[in-house]
Amino acid sequence: MKIEVLGTGCAGCRALFETTKRAAAELGLEAEVLKEENLERILACGVLALPALVVDGRVVSAGRRLSLDEVKRLLAQ
């Protein structure tokens, strides 16, 4: 599983990245969790609101700072 947190480095983006790493660990997922700050790459994903969460190439959330439980639910789908 490949999980990407898209964001430009703001506090909300950094928080989502940390929350996502924690959620993946707590779920015991074999996942690569990456932080993408390259604006061209972010735009290529079709994301206009940050932070965004991308799981295996699919945008599952954009424009919201998610709670740990919300991230867990998205990763478990």
All heavy atoms as TSV, in Angstrom:
chain	resi	resn	atom	element	x	y	z
A	1	MET	N	N	0.842	-1.175	0.000
A	1	MET	CA	C	0.000	0.000	0.000
A	1	MET	C	C	0.886	1.237	0.000
A	1	MET	O	O	1.874	1.300	0.719
A	1	MET	CB	C	-0.895	-0.018	1.248
A	1	MET	CG	C	-1.739	1.230	1.433
A	1	MET	SD	S	-2.757	1.178	2.925
A	1	MET	CE	C	-4.175	0.298	2.301
A	2	LYS	N	N	0.502	2.199	-0.827
A	2	LYS	CA	C	1.221	3.472	-0.884
A	2	LYS	C	C	0.271	4.574	-0.442
A	2	LYS	O	O	-0.801	4.746	-1.021
A	2	LYS	CB	C	1.732	3.747	-2.294
A	2	LYS	CG	C	2.525	5.032	-2.407
A	2	LYS	CD	C	3.038	5.226	-3.820
A	2	LYS	CE	C	3.798	6.528	-3.953
A	2	LYS	NZ	N	4.275	6.733	-5.331
A	3	ILE	N	N	0.681	5.311	0.584
A	3	ILE	CA	C	-0.128	6.386	1.138
A	3	ILE	C	C	0.661	7.675	0.997
A	3	ILE	O	O	1.828	7.742	1.398
A	3	ILE	CB	C	-0.448	6.135	2.621
A	3	ILE	CG1	C	-1.107	4.771	2.805
A	3	ILE	CG2	C	-1.316	7.255	3.175
A	3	ILE	CD1	C	-1.152	4.308	4.246
A	4	GLU	N	N	0.009	8.686	0.429
A	4	GLU	CA	C	0.660	9.982	0.271
A	4	GLU	C	C	-0.168	11.069	0.947
A	4	GLU	O	O	-1.387	11.090	0.814
A	4	GLU	CB	C	0.796	10.347	-1.207
A	4	GLU	CG	C	1.671	9.410	-1.998
A	4	GLU	CD	C	1.638	9.740	-3.465
A	4	GLU	OE1	O	0.731	9.225	-4.151
A	4	GLU	OE2	O	2.486	10.519	-3.909
A	5	VAL	N	N	0.527	11.936	1.663
A	5	VAL	CA	C	-0.097	13.130	2.208
A	5	VAL	C	C	0.410	14.282	1.360
A	5	VAL	O	O	1.609	14.527	1.277
A	5	VAL	CB	C	0.260	13.339	3.696
A	5	VAL	CG1	C	-0.321	14.654	4.197
A	5	VAL	CG2	C	-0.252	12.170	4.526
A	6	LEU	N	N	-0.524	14.959	0.691
A	6	LEU	CA	C	-0.164	16.069	-0.179
A	6	LEU	C	C	-0.343	17.373	0.580
A	6	LEU	O	O	-1.386	17.604	1.190
A	6	LEU	CB	C	-1.053	16.082	-1.419
A	6	LEU	CG	C	-1.201	14.783	-2.199
A	6	LEU	CD1	C	-2.108	14.994	-3.396
A	6	LEU	CD2	C	0.143	14.244	-2.627
A	7	GLY	N	N	0.689	18.205	0.546
A	7	GLY	CA	C	0.604	19.490	1.215
A	7	GLY	C	C	1.874	20.287	1.017
A	7	GLY	O	O	2.916	19.735	0.671
A	8	THR	N	N	1.778	21.574	1.247
A	8	THR	CA	C	2.910	22.464	0.993
A	8	THR	C	C	3.788	22.686	2.210
A	8	THR	O	O	4.699	23.503	2.168
A	8	THR	CB	C	2.395	23.820	0.484
A	8	THR	OG1	O	1.500	24.366	1.455
A	8	THR	CG2	C	1.695	23.672	-0.852
A	9	GLY	N	N	3.533	22.001	3.287
A	9	GLY	CA	C	4.369	22.129	4.477
A	9	GLY	C	C	3.735	22.917	5.599
A	9	GLY	O	O	4.378	23.201	6.602
A	10	CYS	N	N	2.451	23.254	5.465
A	10	CYS	CA	C	1.765	24.000	6.528
A	10	CYS	C	C	1.544	23.086	7.735
A	10	CYS	O	O	1.729	21.875	7.666
A	10	CYS	CB	C	0.428	24.531	6.021
A	10	CYS	SG	S	-0.783	23.250	5.670
A	11	ALA	N	N	1.140	23.683	8.837
A	11	ALA	CA	C	0.928	22.924	10.072
A	11	ALA	C	C	-0.121	21.825	9.888
A	11	ALA	O	O	0.047	20.711	10.390
A	11	ALA	CB	C	0.515	23.862	11.196
A	12	GLY	N	N	-1.192	22.125	9.157
A	12	GLY	CA	C	-2.230	21.123	8.924
A	12	GLY	C	C	-1.733	19.941	8.120
A	12	GLY	O	O	-2.092	18.797	8.389
A	13	CYS	N	N	-0.886	20.221	7.145
A	13	CYS	CA	C	-0.323	19.157	6.311
A	13	CYS	C	C	0.630	18.279	7.126
A	13	CYS	O	O	0.594	17.054	7.014
A	13	CYS	CB	C	0.405	19.759	5.116
A	13	CYS	SG	S	-0.662	20.731	4.039
A	14	ARG	N	N	1.442	18.913	7.925
A	14	ARG	CA	C	2.376	18.151	8.768
A	14	ARG	C	C	1.613	17.299	9.783
A	14	ARG	O	O	1.973	16.145	10.037
A	14	ARG	CB	C	3.346	19.089	9.474
A	14	ARG	CG	C	4.364	19.719	8.524
A	14	ARG	CD	C	5.492	20.443	9.267
A	14	ARG	NE	N	5.022	21.391	10.256
A	14	ARG	CZ	C	4.799	22.688	10.046
A	14	ARG	NH1	N	5.009	23.196	8.847
A	14	ARG	NH2	N	4.376	23.471	11.021
A	15	ALA	N	N	0.542	17.862	10.351
A	15	ALA	CA	C	-0.264	17.113	11.319
A	15	ALA	C	C	-0.917	15.896	10.668
A	15	ALA	O	O	-0.929	14.811	11.253
A	15	ALA	CB	C	-1.321	18.030	11.933
A	16	LEU	N	N	-1.445	16.068	9.453
A	16	LEU	CA	C	-2.063	14.937	8.759
A	16	LEU	C	C	-1.038	13.851	8.454
A	16	LEU	O	O	-1.333	12.663	8.573
A	16	LEU	CB	C	-2.766	15.388	7.479
A	16	LEU	CG	C	-3.467	14.284	6.690
A	16	LEU	CD1	C	-4.514	13.566	7.537
A	16	LEU	CD2	C	-4.097	14.842	5.426
A	17	PHE	N	N	0.167	14.246	8.108
A	17	PHE	CA	C	1.224	13.270	7.833
A	17	PHE	C	C	1.518	12.440	9.083
A	17	PHE	O	O	1.577	11.206	9.023
A	17	PHE	CB	C	2.485	13.984	7.340
A	17	PHE	CG	C	3.637	13.071	7.054
A	17	PHE	CD1	C	3.558	12.109	6.071
A	17	PHE	CD2	C	4.812	13.174	7.778
A	17	PHE	CE1	C	4.628	11.260	5.804
A	17	PHE	CE2	C	5.884	12.346	7.521
A	17	PHE	CZ	C	5.792	11.381	6.536
A	18	GLU	N	N	1.668	13.105	10.222
A	18	GLU	CA	C	1.952	12.387	11.474
A	18	GLU	C	C	0.779	11.488	11.869
A	18	GLU	O	O	0.980	10.348	12.288
A	18	GLU	CB	C	2.276	13.372	12.596
A	18	GLU	CG	C	3.568	14.140	12.388
A	18	GLU	CD	C	4.790	13.246	12.207
A	18	GLU	OE1	O	4.902	12.216	12.904
A	18	GLU	OE2	O	5.637	13.576	11.356
A	19	THR	N	N	-0.430	11.992	11.710
A	19	THR	CA	C	-1.630	11.206	12.025
A	19	THR	C	C	-1.721	9.983	11.121
A	19	THR	O	O	-2.060	8.882	11.574
A	19	THR	CB	C	-2.897	12.072	11.870
A	19	THR	OG1	O	-2.807	13.189	12.753
A	19	THR	CG2	C	-4.157	11.286	12.172
A	20	THR	N	N	-1.395	10.154	9.858
A	20	THR	CA	C	-1.457	9.054	8.901
A	20	THR	C	C	-0.423	7.986	9.219
A	20	THR	O	O	-0.725	6.784	9.166
A	20	THR	CB	C	-1.283	9.585	7.467
A	20	THR	OG1	O	-2.311	10.548	7.209
A	20	THR	CG2	C	-1.356	8.468	6.449
A	21	LYS	N	N	0.788	8.394	9.573
A	21	LYS	CA	C	1.821	7.411	9.961
A	21	LYS	C	C	1.356	6.626	11.184
A	21	LYS	O	O	1.509	5.399	11.228
A	21	LYS	CB	C	3.147	8.111	10.258
A	21	LYS	CG	C	3.855	8.631	9.044
A	21	LYS	CD	C	5.296	9.025	9.308
A	21	LYS	CE	C	5.450	10.000	10.448
A	21	LYS	NZ	N	6.831	10.479	10.606
A	22	ARG	N	N	0.776	7.321	12.148
A	22	ARG	CA	C	0.300	6.658	13.366
A	22	ARG	C	C	-0.838	5.695	13.050
A	22	ARG	O	O	-0.863	4.561	13.539
A	22	ARG	CB	C	-0.147	7.704	14.377
A	22	ARG	CG	C	-0.626	7.117	15.663
A	22	ARG	CD	C	-0.938	8.184	16.678
A	22	ARG	NE	N	-1.620	7.588	17.817
A	22	ARG	CZ	C	-2.312	8.259	18.705
A	22	ARG	NH1	N	-2.386	9.565	18.617
A	22	ARG	NH2	N	-2.910	7.644	19.691
A	23	ALA	N	N	-1.774	6.112	12.216
A	23	ALA	CA	C	-2.908	5.257	11.855
A	23	ALA	C	C	-2.439	3.986	11.153
A	23	ALA	O	O	-2.893	2.887	11.476
A	23	ALA	CB	C	-3.886	6.024	10.963
A	24	ALA	N	N	-1.515	4.125	10.215
A	24	ALA	CA	C	-0.997	2.959	9.497
A	24	ALA	C	C	-0.305	1.998	10.460
A	24	ALA	O	O	-0.485	0.777	10.370
A	24	ALA	CB	C	-0.042	3.400	8.392
A	25	ALA	N	N	0.465	2.551	11.389
A	25	ALA	CA	C	1.161	1.708	12.369
A	25	ALA	C	C	0.168	1.002	13.282
A	25	ALA	O	O	0.295	-0.202	13.541
A	25	ALA	CB	C	2.131	2.556	13.185
A	26	GLU	N	N	-0.833	1.726	13.770
A	26	GLU	CA	C	-1.818	1.124	14.672
A	26	GLU	C	C	-2.653	0.061	13.984
A	26	GLU	O	O	-3.091	-0.893	14.621
A	26	GLU	CB	C	-2.717	2.203	15.279
A	26	GLU	CG	C	-1.998	3.054	16.314
A	26	GLU	CD	C	-2.902	4.045	17.019
A	26	GLU	OE1	O	-4.147	3.959	16.886
A	26	GLU	OE2	O	-2.354	4.928	17.722
A	27	LEU	N	N	-2.871	0.219	12.683
A	27	LEU	CA	C	-3.620	-0.785	11.925
A	27	LEU	C	C	-2.738	-1.954	11.495
A	27	LEU	O	O	-3.231	-2.953	10.986
A	27	LEU	CB	C	-4.262	-0.153	10.687
A	27	LEU	CG	C	-5.420	0.815	10.940
A	27	LEU	CD1	C	-5.808	1.531	9.651
A	27	LEU	CD2	C	-6.622	0.083	11.520
A	28	GLY	N	N	-1.420	-1.820	11.683
A	28	GLY	CA	C	-0.491	-2.875	11.294
A	28	GLY	C	C	-0.374	-3.030	9.788
A	28	GLY	O	O	-0.115	-4.131	9.296
A	29	LEU	N	N	-0.542	-1.942	9.059
A	29	LEU	CA	C	-0.487	-2.001	7.598
A	29	LEU	C	C	0.952	-2.036	7.093
A	29	LEU	O	O	1.819	-1.372	7.649
A	29	LEU	CB	C	-1.170	-0.775	6.988
A	29	LEU	CG	C	-2.645	-0.586	7.295
A	29	LEU	CD1	C	-3.128	0.729	6.692
A	29	LEU	CD2	C	-3.460	-1.742	6.763
A	30	GLU	N	N	1.159	-2.810	6.046
A	30	GLU	CA	C	2.433	-2.748	5.335
A	30	GLU	C	C	2.262	-1.637	4.320
A	30	GLU	O	O	1.702	-1.847	3.243
A	30	GLU	CB	C	2.729	-4.072	4.637
A	30	GLU	CG	C	3.384	-5.075	5.532
A	30	GLU	CD	C	3.914	-6.258	4.739
A	30	GLU	OE1	O	4.524	-6.053	3.660
A	30	GLU	OE2	O	3.686	-7.370	5.202
A	31	ALA	N	N	2.688	-0.438	4.696
A	31	ALA	CA	C	2.435	0.715	3.849
A	31	ALA	C	C	3.643	1.635	3.813
A	31	ALA	O	O	4.372	1.762	4.787
A	31	ALA	CB	C	1.224	1.481	4.370
A	32	GLU	N	N	3.791	2.262	2.673
A	32	GLU	CA	C	4.791	3.300	2.501
A	32	GLU	C	C	4.024	4.622	2.651
A	32	GLU	O	O	3.099	4.895	1.885
A	32	GLU	CB	C	5.397	3.181	1.107
A	32	GLU	CG	C	6.421	4.212	0.777
A	32	GLU	CD	C	6.954	4.052	-0.651
A	32	GLU	OE1	O	6.293	3.406	-1.487
A	32	GLU	OE2	O	8.025	4.600	-0.907
A	33	VAL	N	N	4.380	5.408	3.671
A	33	VAL	CA	C	3.705	6.682	3.915
A	33	VAL	C	C	4.655	7.798	3.510
A	33	VAL	O	O	5.742	7.931	4.066
A	33	VAL	CB	C	3.291	6.831	5.396
A	33	VAL	CG1	C	2.551	8.153	5.602
A	33	VAL	CG2	C	2.424	5.663	5.836
A	34	LEU	N	N	4.233	8.589	2.521
A	34	LEU	CA	C	5.077	9.641	1.973
A	34	LEU	C	C	4.419	11.001	2.128
A	34	LEU	O	O	3.200	11.121	2.125
A	34	LEU	CB	C	5.311	9.395	0.481
A	34	LEU	CG	C	5.867	8.040	0.084
A	34	LEU	CD1	C	5.789	7.857	-1.411
A	34	LEU	CD2	C	7.297	7.918	0.566
A	35	LYS	N	N	5.248	12.025	2.228
A	35	LYS	CA	C	4.779	13.417	2.265
A	35	LYS	C	C	5.193	14.052	0.952
A	35	LYS	O	O	6.364	14.105	0.622
A	35	LYS	CB	C	5.439	14.147	3.445
A	35	LYS	CG	C	5.146	15.633	3.500
A	35	LYS	CD	C	3.943	15.891	4.344
A	35	LYS	CE	C	3.746	17.355	4.651
A	35	LYS	NZ	N	3.456	18.173	3.504
A	36	GLU	N	N	4.222	14.509	0.183
A	36	GLU	CA	C	4.494	15.131	-1.114
A	36	GLU	C	C	4.248	16.623	-1.019
A	36	GLU	O	O	3.141	17.058	-0.738
A	36	GLU	CB	C	3.602	14.519	-2.195
A	36	GLU	CG	C	3.822	15.085	-3.572
A	36	GLU	CD	C	5.240	14.881	-4.070
A	36	GLU	OE1	O	5.622	13.723	-4.299
A	36	GLU	OE2	O	5.958	15.896	-4.217
A	37	GLU	N	N	5.307	17.414	-1.236
A	37	GLU	CA	C	5.198	18.867	-1.168
A	37	GLU	C	C	5.389	19.531	-2.532
A	37	GLU	O	O	5.224	20.737	-2.650
A	37	GLU	CB	C	6.213	19.431	-0.170
A	37	GLU	CG	C	5.922	19.015	1.257
A	37	GLU	CD	C	6.860	19.627	2.271
A	37	GLU	OE1	O	7.777	20.380	1.883
A	37	GLU	OE2	O	6.683	19.348	3.466
A	38	ASN	N	N	5.696	18.747	-3.553
A	38	ASN	CA	C	5.915	19.291	-4.888
A	38	ASN	C	C	4.578	19.713	-5.492
A	38	ASN	O	O	3.694	18.889	-5.726
A	38	ASN	CB	C	6.597	18.249	-5.771
A	38	ASN	CG	C	6.875	18.760	-7.157
A	38	ASN	OD1	O	5.959	19.037	-7.920
A	38	ASN	ND2	N	8.148	18.882	-7.487
A	39	LEU	N	N	4.442	21.012	-5.744
A	39	LEU	CA	C	3.174	21.555	-6.223
A	39	LEU	C	C	2.746	20.965	-7.560
A	39	LEU	O	O	1.555	20.715	-7.785
A	39	LEU	CB	C	3.258	23.080	-6.314
A	39	LEU	CG	C	1.944	23.815	-6.420
A	39	LEU	CD1	C	0.983	23.430	-5.313
A	39	LEU	CD2	C	2.181	25.305	-6.408
A	40	GLU	N	N	3.672	20.699	-8.450
A	40	GLU	CA	C	3.334	20.088	-9.738
A	40	GLU	C	C	2.730	18.707	-9.542
A	40	GLU	O	O	1.756	18.344	-10.205
A	40	GLU	CB	C	4.564	20.026	-10.641
A	40	GLU	CG	C	4.998	21.368	-11.168
A	40	GLU	CD	C	6.224	21.287	-12.072
A	40	GLU	OE1	O	6.518	20.196	-12.591
A	40	GLU	OE2	O	6.872	22.330	-12.245
A	41	ARG	N	N	3.320	17.932	-8.657
A	41	ARG	CA	C	2.811	16.575	-8.362
A	41	ARG	C	C	1.428	16.662	-7.723
A	41	ARG	O	O	0.522	15.896	-8.050
A	41	ARG	CB	C	3.792	15.849	-7.442
A	41	ARG	CG	C	3.285	14.575	-6.848
A	41	ARG	CD	C	3.185	13.438	-7.856
A	41	ARG	NE	N	2.753	12.240	-7.156
A	41	ARG	CZ	C	1.591	11.640	-7.355
A	41	ARG	NH1	N	0.759	12.076	-8.253
A	41	ARG	NH2	N	1.252	10.579	-6.662
A	42	ILE	N	N	1.250	17.628	-6.808
A	42	ILE	CA	C	-0.048	17.801	-6.152
A	42	ILE	C	C	-1.117	18.141	-7.184
A	42	ILE	O	O	-2.197	17.544	-7.205
A	42	ILE	CB	C	0.047	18.886	-5.058
A	42	ILE	CG1	C	0.931	18.388	-3.897
A	42	ILE	CG2	C	-1.334	19.276	-4.551
A	42	ILE	CD1	C	1.306	19.452	-2.890
A	43	LEU	N	N	-0.814	19.075	-8.070
A	43	LEU	CA	C	-1.774	19.465	-9.105
A	43	LEU	C	C	-2.050	18.325	-10.074
A	43	LEU	O	O	-3.168	18.174	-10.576
A	43	LEU	CB	C	-1.276	20.698	-9.856
A	43	LEU	CG	C	-1.244	21.994	-9.029
A	43	LEU	CD1	C	-0.584	23.111	-9.815
A	43	LEU	CD2	C	-2.638	22.382	-8.571
A	44	ALA	N	N	-1.051	17.498	-10.340
A	44	ALA	CA	C	-1.227	16.347	-11.229
A	44	ALA	C	C	-2.229	15.348	-10.652
A	44	ALA	O	O	-2.877	14.606	-11.400
A	44	ALA	CB	C	0.113	15.665	-11.490
A	45	CYS	N	N	-2.376	15.346	-9.340
A	45	CYS	CA	C	-3.358	14.467	-8.689
A	45	CYS	C	C	-4.763	15.042	-8.772
A	45	CYS	O	O	-5.724	14.392	-8.364
A	45	CYS	CB	C	-2.979	14.249	-7.229
A	45	CYS	SG	S	-1.511	13.250	-6.995
A	46	GLY	N	N	-4.872	16.273	-9.275
A	46	GLY	CA	C	-6.179	16.904	-9.385
A	46	GLY	C	C	-6.674	17.503	-8.084
A	46	GLY	O	O	-7.857	17.780	-7.929
A	47	VAL	N	N	-5.767	17.716	-7.156
A	47	VAL	CA	C	-6.137	18.239	-5.843
A	47	VAL	C	C	-6.015	19.753	-5.841
A	47	VAL	O	O	-4.982	20.299	-6.212
A	47	VAL	CB	C	-5.226	17.623	-4.751
A	47	VAL	CG1	C	-5.472	18.275	-3.411
A	47	VAL	CG2	C	-5.448	16.132	-4.665
A	48	LEU	N	N	-7.070	20.428	-5.403
A	48	LEU	CA	C	-7.056	21.883	-5.320
A	48	LEU	C	C	-7.149	22.380	-3.886
A	48	LEU	O	O	-6.931	23.558	-3.618
A	48	LEU	CB	C	-8.207	22.472	-6.141
A	48	LEU	CG	C	-8.168	22.148	-7.635
A	48	LEU	CD1	C	-9.397	22.712	-8.326
A	48	LEU	CD2	C	-6.899	22.675	-8.276
A	49	ALA	N	N	-7.473	21.495	-2.936
A	49	ALA	CA	C	-7.579	21.860	-1.527
A	49	ALA	C	C	-6.640	20.974	-0.717
A	49	ALA	O	O	-6.601	19.761	-0.915
A	49	ALA	CB	C	-9.012	21.699	-1.046
A	50	LEU	N	N	-5.894	21.585	0.171
A	50	LEU	CA	C	-4.903	20.863	0.966
A	50	LEU	C	C	-5.258	20.951	2.449
A	50	LEU	O	O	-5.911	21.893	2.863
A	50	LEU	CB	C	-3.515	21.452	0.727
A	50	LEU	CG	C	-3.023	21.387	-0.721
A	50	LEU	CD1	C	-1.712	22.120	-0.855
A	50	LEU	CD2	C	-2.894	19.950	-1.181
A	51	PRO	N	N	-4.819	19.990	3.235
A	51	PRO	CA	C	-4.057	18.811	2.867
A	51	PRO	C	C	-4.940	17.779	2.178
A	51	PRO	O	O	-6.163	17.824	2.275
A	51	PRO	CB	C	-3.548	18.281	4.211
A	51	PRO	CG	C	-4.572	18.720	5.199
A	51	PRO	CD	C	-5.087	20.045	4.687
A	52	ALA	N	N	-4.292	16.847	1.516
A	52	ALA	CA	C	-5.016	15.769	0.844
A	52	ALA	C	C	-4.376	14.436	1.184
A	52	ALA	O	O	-3.179	14.363	1.446
A	52	ALA	CB	C	-5.018	15.983	-0.659
A	53	LEU	N	N	-5.189	13.407	1.178
A	53	LEU	CA	C	-4.725	12.055	1.463
A	53	LEU	C	C	-4.996	11.189	0.237
A	53	LEU	O	O	-6.125	11.142	-0.265
A	53	LEU	CB	C	-5.453	11.497	2.684
A	53	LEU	CG	C	-5.034	10.131	3.191
A	53	LEU	CD1	C	-3.577	10.145	3.665
A	53	LEU	CD2	C	-5.941	9.677	4.329
A	54	VAL	N	N	-3.939	10.530	-0.237
A	54	VAL	CA	C	-4.037	9.687	-1.426
A	54	VAL	C	C	-3.623	8.267	-1.038
A	54	VAL	O	O	-2.550	8.065	-0.457
A	54	VAL	CB	C	-3.110	10.220	-2.549
A	54	VAL	CG1	C	-3.188	9.328	-3.776
A	54	VAL	CG2	C	-3.460	11.662	-2.895
A	55	VAL	N	N	-4.477	7.306	-1.338
A	55	VAL	CA	C	-4.197	5.905	-1.021
A	55	VAL	C	C	-4.156	5.124	-2.327
A	55	VAL	O	O	-5.141	5.092	-3.064
A	55	VAL	CB	C	-5.262	5.315	-0.067
A	55	VAL	CG1	C	-4.964	3.858	0.217
A	55	VAL	CG2	C	-5.329	6.121	1.220
A	56	ASP	N	N	-3.013	4.538	-2.608
A	56	ASP	CA	C	-2.815	3.756	-3.837
A	56	ASP	C	C	-3.282	4.522	-5.078
A	56	ASP	O	O	-3.983	3.993	-5.933
A	56	ASP	CB	C	-3.507	2.402	-3.737
A	56	ASP	CG	C	-2.828	1.479	-2.734
A	56	ASP	OD1	O	-1.604	1.616	-2.529
A	56	ASP	OD2	O	-3.517	0.632	-2.134
A	57	GLY	N	N	-2.917	5.813	-5.142
A	57	GLY	CA	C	-3.211	6.629	-6.306
A	57	GLY	C	C	-4.593	7.245	-6.348
A	57	GLY	O	O	-4.928	7.966	-7.281
A	58	ARG	N	N	-5.418	6.985	-5.347
A	58	ARG	CA	C	-6.792	7.503	-5.316
A	58	ARG	C	C	-6.920	8.540	-4.206
A	58	ARG	O	O	-6.594	8.263	-3.048
A	58	ARG	CB	C	-7.772	6.358	-5.066
A	58	ARG	CG	C	-9.236	6.757	-5.137
A	58	ARG	CD	C	-10.150	5.543	-5.047
A	58	ARG	NE	N	-9.987	4.816	-3.804
A	58	ARG	CZ	C	-10.738	5.009	-2.716
A	58	ARG	NH1	N	-11.695	5.891	-2.720
A	58	ARG	NH2	N	-10.538	4.295	-1.634
A	59	VAL	N	N	-7.380	9.735	-4.543
A	59	VAL	CA	C	-7.585	10.780	-3.539
A	59	VAL	C	C	-8.794	10.387	-2.692
A	59	VAL	O	O	-9.895	10.217	-3.219
A	59	VAL	CB	C	-7.823	12.158	-4.206
A	59	VAL	CG1	C	-8.094	13.221	-3.148
A	59	VAL	CG2	C	-6.632	12.550	-5.066
A	60	VAL	N	N	-8.577	10.225	-1.383
A	60	VAL	CA	C	-9.666	9.818	-0.493
A	60	VAL	C	C	-10.140	10.967	0.392
A	60	VAL	O	O	-11.207	10.872	1.006
A	60	VAL	CB	C	-9.284	8.588	0.368
A	60	VAL	CG1	C	-9.036	7.377	-0.519
A	60	VAL	CG2	C	-8.084	8.876	1.237
A	61	SER	N	N	-9.350	12.036	0.472
A	61	SER	CA	C	-9.750	13.207	1.240
A	61	SER	C	C	-8.947	14.409	0.756
A	61	SER	O	O	-7.767	14.275	0.428
A	61	SER	CB	C	-9.491	12.980	2.734
A	61	SER	OG	O	-9.784	14.152	3.478
A	62	ALA	N	N	-9.600	15.572	0.741
A	62	ALA	CA	C	-8.912	16.802	0.356
A	62	ALA	C	C	-9.537	17.984	1.090
A	62	ALA	O	O	-10.753	18.044	1.250
A	62	ALA	CB	C	-8.993	17.033	-1.149
A	63	GLY	N	N	-8.661	18.866	1.562
A	63	GLY	CA	C	-9.123	20.085	2.198
A	63	GLY	C	C	-9.532	19.968	3.646
A	63	GLY	O	O	-10.093	20.891	4.209
A	64	ARG	N	N	-9.230	18.819	4.259
A	64	ARG	CA	C	-9.602	18.602	5.664
A	64	ARG	C	C	-8.445	18.016	6.444
A	64	ARG	O	O	-7.721	17.157	5.935
A	64	ARG	CB	C	-10.761	17.619	5.766
A	64	ARG	CG	C	-12.055	18.144	5.209
A	64	ARG	CD	C	-13.229	17.242	5.539
A	64	ARG	NE	N	-13.328	17.020	6.970
A	64	ARG	CZ	C	-13.500	15.828	7.522
A	64	ARG	NH1	N	-13.597	14.755	6.784
A	64	ARG	NH2	N	-13.598	15.698	8.827
A	65	ARG	N	N	-8.313	18.462	7.662
A	65	ARG	CA	C	-7.381	17.841	8.594
A	65	ARG	C	C	-8.169	16.749	9.305
A	65	ARG	O	O	-9.135	17.029	10.011
A	65	ARG	CB	C	-6.901	18.888	9.597
A	65	ARG	CG	C	-5.517	18.632	10.091
A	65	ARG	CD	C	-4.980	19.879	10.701
A	65	ARG	NE	N	-4.627	19.629	12.081
A	65	ARG	CZ	C	-4.085	20.510	12.873
A	65	ARG	NH1	N	-3.863	21.725	12.440
A	65	ARG	NH2	N	-3.776	20.206	14.092
A	66	LEU	N	N	-7.806	15.521	9.080
A	66	LEU	CA	C	-8.572	14.379	9.570
A	66	LEU	C	C	-8.112	13.937	10.945
A	66	LEU	O	O	-6.929	14.034	11.289
A	66	LEU	CB	C	-8.428	13.212	8.595
A	66	LEU	CG	C	-8.837	13.485	7.153
A	66	LEU	CD1	C	-8.404	12.336	6.257
A	66	LEU	CD2	C	-10.326	13.717	7.056
A	67	SER	N	N	-9.037	13.377	11.712
A	67	SER	CA	C	-8.700	12.802	13.014
A	67	SER	C	C	-8.061	11.429	12.793
A	67	SER	O	O	-8.144	10.851	11.697
A	67	SER	CB	C	-9.949	12.650	13.879
A	67	SER	OG	O	-10.777	11.621	13.350
A	68	LEU	N	N	-7.485	10.887	13.835
A	68	LEU	CA	C	-6.885	9.557	13.762
A	68	LEU	C	C	-7.925	8.522	13.357
A	68	LEU	O	O	-7.677	7.682	12.488
A	68	LEU	CB	C	-6.242	9.191	15.107
A	68	LEU	CG	C	-5.585	7.823	15.188
A	68	LEU	CD1	C	-4.421	7.708	14.205
A	68	LEU	CD2	C	-5.108	7.548	16.613
A	69	ASP	N	N	-9.108	8.582	13.951
A	69	ASP	CA	C	-10.163	7.622	13.617
A	69	ASP	C	C	-10.620	7.755	12.163
A	69	ASP	O	O	-10.880	6.749	11.505
A	69	ASP	CB	C	-11.363	7.780	14.554
A	69	ASP	CG	C	-11.072	7.249	15.951
A	69	ASP	OD1	O	-10.173	6.398	16.099
A	69	ASP	OD2	O	-11.759	7.684	16.893
A	70	GLU	N	N	-10.710	8.982	11.665
A	70	GLU	CA	C	-11.105	9.186	10.271
A	70	GLU	C	C	-10.068	8.599	9.323
A	70	GLU	O	O	-10.423	7.944	8.336
A	70	GLU	CB	C	-11.282	10.675	9.976
A	70	GLU	CG	C	-12.509	11.285	10.621
A	70	GLU	CD	C	-12.569	12.786	10.474
A	70	GLU	OE1	O	-11.533	13.470	10.670
A	70	GLU	OE2	O	-13.662	13.296	10.155
A	71	VAL	N	N	-8.796	8.798	9.617
A	71	VAL	CA	C	-7.740	8.240	8.766
A	71	VAL	C	C	-7.786	6.720	8.820
A	71	VAL	O	O	-7.680	6.056	7.781
A	71	VAL	CB	C	-6.336	8.777	9.172
A	71	VAL	CG1	C	-5.244	8.078	8.371
A	71	VAL	CG2	C	-6.263	10.279	8.980
A	72	LYS	N	N	-7.962	6.164	9.989
A	72	LYS	CA	C	-8.047	4.710	10.109
A	72	LYS	C	C	-9.173	4.152	9.258
A	72	LYS	O	O	-9.023	3.133	8.585
A	72	LYS	CB	C	-8.231	4.299	11.567
A	72	LYS	CG	C	-6.989	4.366	12.395
A	72	LYS	CD	C	-7.316	3.886	13.811
A	72	LYS	CE	C	-6.087	3.787	14.662
A	72	LYS	NZ	N	-6.427	3.283	16.020
A	73	ARG	N	N	-10.331	4.805	9.295
A	73	ARG	CA	C	-11.467	4.337	8.490
A	73	ARG	C	C	-11.133	4.375	6.994
A	73	ARG	O	O	-11.450	3.450	6.250
A	73	ARG	CB	C	-12.716	5.182	8.778
A	73	ARG	CG	C	-13.493	4.732	9.985
A	73	ARG	CD	C	-14.878	5.366	10.046
A	73	ARG	NE	N	-14.844	6.811	10.129
A	73	ARG	CZ	C	-14.739	7.498	11.262
A	73	ARG	NH1	N	-14.635	6.864	12.402
A	73	ARG	NH2	N	-14.741	8.831	11.249
A	74	LEU	N	N	-10.496	5.445	6.566
A	74	LEU	CA	C	-10.144	5.560	5.136
A	74	LEU	C	C	-9.112	4.519	4.731
A	74	LEU	O	O	-9.177	3.979	3.631
A	74	LEU	CB	C	-9.618	6.969	4.852
A	74	LEU	CG	C	-10.664	8.077	4.905
A	74	LEU	CD1	C	-9.984	9.444	4.843
A	74	LEU	CD2	C	-11.672	7.927	3.783
A	75	LEU	N	N	-8.170	4.235	5.605
A	75	LEU	CA	C	-7.127	3.257	5.274
A	75	LEU	C	C	-7.650	1.826	5.307
A	75	LEU	O	O	-7.122	0.960	4.606
A	75	LEU	CB	C	-5.937	3.396	6.222
A	75	LEU	CG	C	-5.177	4.721	6.154
A	75	LEU	CD1	C	-4.008	4.685	7.145
A	75	LEU	CD2	C	-4.692	5.012	4.766
A	76	ALA	N	N	-8.668	1.581	6.082
A	76	ALA	CA	C	-9.218	0.221	6.224
A	76	ALA	C	C	-10.148	-0.146	5.071
A	76	ALA	O	O	-10.507	-1.312	4.903
A	76	ALA	CB	C	-9.950	0.105	7.547
A	77	GLN	N	N	-10.543	0.831	4.267
A	77	GLN	CA	C	-11.468	0.557	3.156
A	77	GLN	C	C	-10.813	-0.228	2.055
A	77	GLN	O	O	-9.696	-0.092	1.734
A	77	GLN	CB	C	-12.020	1.859	2.580
A	77	GLN	CG	C	-12.912	2.575	3.541
A	77	GLN	CD	C	-13.450	3.886	2.962
A	77	GLN	OE1	O	-13.091	4.301	1.877
A	77	GLN	NE2	N	-14.318	4.526	3.701
